[in-house]
Each structure stands twice: as C-alpha cells, then as structure tokens.
Amino acid sequence: MFKVLKIILAALFLIGAFILGSQNPQLTQINYIIASNTLPLAVIISICFLLGVVVGCFVSFKLFTQLKWQNYRLKKQLTPEKDNNKRIANKDT
C-alpha cells in the first residue's frame, strides 16, 4: 500500500514539474560570482529541484546510518541482559 502511495506521489510531482516548466519558458539571467548565464526559467527550477533532492538524500542517508548504528549498538548492549535474565529464570525453576 505504501509503495503504491509513493509511486502516485512521485507521478504527481513529475506532472506538476512538467506543468510548471511548460508555463515558464521565459529566459532568466543567472549571475554567478565570476560569470553569468541566460537559461530558461524551467531549467533553473529543475536544477534547483534536483539539487534539493540530492541534498535531501544525503542528509537522510546520514541520519538513517546514524540511527541504524545506534540501534545496532543498543541491541548488542541488550543481548547480555537477555542471557542474564534467562539464567536467573532457569535457576528459579
């Protein structure tokens, strides 16, 4: 169910980006620190969107990696306690 929702959401974003790009064909001048360039507004919007997606993926990857590592350490820390509890339970019976 979640996978279908993600596909539908991605399709809606692509359709929205296509509509936005087709409605903005005018040329826009971009001034960099050392140069300038003239590009269609749709290209500029697409580049900014892709940069945002890439930065978001990097940040998410970093956060998920940290959380998985923390989860691994906590599980490893919990394992000796489980063994201890089993030994105590076996002594009682």
C-alpha positions in Angstrom: 0.0 0.0 0.0 2.8 2.4 1.0 4.7 1.6 -2.2 1.7 2.5 -4.4 1.2 5.8 -2.5 4.9 6.7 -3.1 4.5 6.0 -6.8 1.4 8.1 -7.1 3.1 10.9 -5.2 6.2 10.8 -7.4 3.9 10.8 -10.5 2.1 13.9 -9.2 5.3 15.7 -8.6 6.5 14.9 -12.1 3.3 16.1 -13.6 3.4 19.3 -11.5 7.0 19.9 -12.6 6.1 19.4 -16.2 3.2 21.9 -15.9 5.3 24.4 -14.1 8.1 24.1 -16.7 5.7 24.5 -19.7 4.2 27.6 -18.2 7.6 29.3 -17.6 9.5 29.4 -21.0 11.0 32.9 -20.5 14.7 33.4 -20.3 16.3 34.4 -17.0 19.8 35.6 -16.4 21.8 33.9 -13.6 24.8 35.9 -12.2 27.4 33.7 -10.6 30.4 35.2 -8.7 32.7 35.0 -11.7 30.3 34.6 -14.6 26.7 34.9 -15.8 24.4 32.7 -17.9 21.0 33.0 -19.5 18.7 30.0 -19.1 15.0 29.2 -19.4 13.2 29.5 -16.1 12.1 25.9 -16.3 15.7 24.7 -16.5 16.6 26.8 -13.4 13.6 25.4 -11.5 14.6 21.8 -12.5 18.2 22.3 -11.4 17.2 23.7 -8.1 14.7 20.9 -7.5 17.3 18.2 -8.4 19.9 19.8 -6.1 17.3 19.8 -3.3 16.5 16.1 -3.8 20.3 15.3 -3.8 21.0 17.2 -0.7 17.9 15.7 1.0 19.0 12.2 0.1 22.5 12.8 1.5 21.1 14.2 4.8 18.6 11.4 5.1 21.3 8.8 4.4 23.5 10.3 7.1 20.6 10.3 9.6 19.4 6.8 8.8 23.0 5.5 9.0 23.5 7.1 12.5 20.1 5.7 13.7 20.9 2.2 12.4 24.3 2.3 14.1 22.7 3.4 17.3 20.1 0.6 17.0 22.8 -2.0 16.4 24.8 -0.8 19.5 21.7 -0.8 21.7 20.7 -4.3 20.6 24.2 -5.5 21.2 24.1 -4.0 24.7 20.8 -5.6 25.4 21.9 -9.1 24.4 23.9 -9.8 27.6 21.0 -8.7 29.7 18.7 -11.2 28.0 21.2 -14.0 28.6 21.4 -12.9 32.3 17.6 -13.0 32.6 17.4 -16.5 31.1 20.0 -17.8 33.6 18.1 -16.3 36.5 14.8 -17.7 35.3 16.4 -21.2 34.8 17.8 -21.1 38.4 14.3 -20.4 39.8 12.7 -23.4 38.1 
